Amino acid sequence: MKVKDLRNMTDEELNRKLEDSYNKLLHLRSDVKIGKLQKPHEIGIYRSDIAKIHTVISERSKEKKSEV
């Protein structure tokens, strides 16, 4: 996922995407433990997506604080 796409999302969409990413990461980690994971690189992809979403949320909160 690109940061440009994330910046075009609303706050609700970002929170929903963040929750979905955390859930998917949880399932991937459990698949690793039982030896069922076929594509281990997906863990890194979801971790970076979560970081990108947190970055966009943080930027928005800083913008709101500077406006006040």
N, C-alpha and C positions, 0 to 999 in steps of 0.2 A: 504494500500500500504506500502511496506517495503522500508526502506531507501536504502537497498542494491540494489533493483530494480531501484530506482531513480538515484543512482550513475552510473548505467550502461547506462542511457539515455544520448542523446546528449543535447546540450543547446536548440536547437529548439524544441525537444520533451518535455523538461521540461517546456519551456514557453507555449507550446500548452496545456500541462496537467494542468498547473497553471491557464490558461485562462478558460479551461473547468471546473475546480473545482470551480472557482469564479462564473461562470455562473450557475452551478448546485446549489451552496449555495444560490445565489440570488433567484432562483426559489423555493428552499425549504423554504426560509424565507417568500416569498410571499404566499406560501401554508399555512404556519402557521397562517398568518394574516386572511386568508379567512376560516380557519378551515378545510382545505382539507388534511393536512399532516397525513399520516398513520403511518410513522415510524420516530418519532422525533429524535431518536438517530443518524440518518444519518447526521444531522447538525454537530454534534461533530466529526463524521468521516471525513467529508469534511474539517472542520476547522483544524483538525490535519494533514490531507494530505497537505493542503496549507502551514502549518508551516514546515512540512518536506521538501517540495519543496523549500521554501525560505531558509532553512538551507543549503541544497545542493548547491543552487545558491550562497549563501554567502561564503561557503567554497571554491568554485571554483574561485570566484573573489579574495579571499585572497591568494590563491595559485598563481594566475596570477600576483598579485602585488608583491609577494615575489620573483618570478622568475626574475622580471625586476630589 
